[in-house]
Amino acid sequence: MTDRHAAPYAIADRLRQESRGAAALERLLGTGDLDELAQVLTAPGQPLWARELAAYRLGVAGDRRAFESLVLLLNHRDPPRCAAAADALAVLGDPRTARAAAALATNELRVAYALQPVRLLVRLRAPESVPALITTLERRLRPHDPYRRVALACVEGLGTLADPRAKRVLTEALAHPALAAAAVIALGHIPRQQRRS
């Protein structure tokens, strides 16, 4: 495939395996008809691989009909599906994306799947990004919290965003051995003149 809205090889290859080489998948990979892709999202009985591919291709084409499906995939239990949805949402440019990602990142009932929403918030650099990352990280600093990858993504993301509001929670993260090195780096990204409590 050569068009700029095509699915990357890794996604196409994964979905080929999942669909067991279904002819319908090749049709969805090859079509340039956005309406055909959008129909897959609303037609009953479509397999998950078809909905994912249609949503991804619509998203990277900037078609907002993909938004709801991509948000659902962003919080899926399958990490590659979440990552693909995050990539498409980052390109889509829908103004609802940051609010949706913040809601997913801060939902304690779904924290096991918060990694990609956290990473997406960093990419978006939206007004919702820093408050959501701070909230998520604060919760991860509880004793024996099992979601260290999410916590680390928050620390690294707050370093990337370099917002002075993150100084307090990053300082608290220094006390956690799994996060301390990343927290030092993140704090180093906050401009010195803004490092006030």
Secondary structure, 3 states (H helix, E strand, C coil): CCCCCCCCHHHHHHHHHHHCCCHHHHHHHHCCCHHHHHHHHHCCCCCHHHHHHHHHHHHHCCCHHHHHHHHHHHCCCCHHHHHHHHHHHHHHCCCCHHHHHHHHHCCHHHHHHCHHHHHHHHHHCCCCHHHHHHHHHHHHCCCCCCCHHHHHHHHHHHHHHCCHHHHHHHHHHCCCHHHHHHHHHHHHHCCHHHCCC
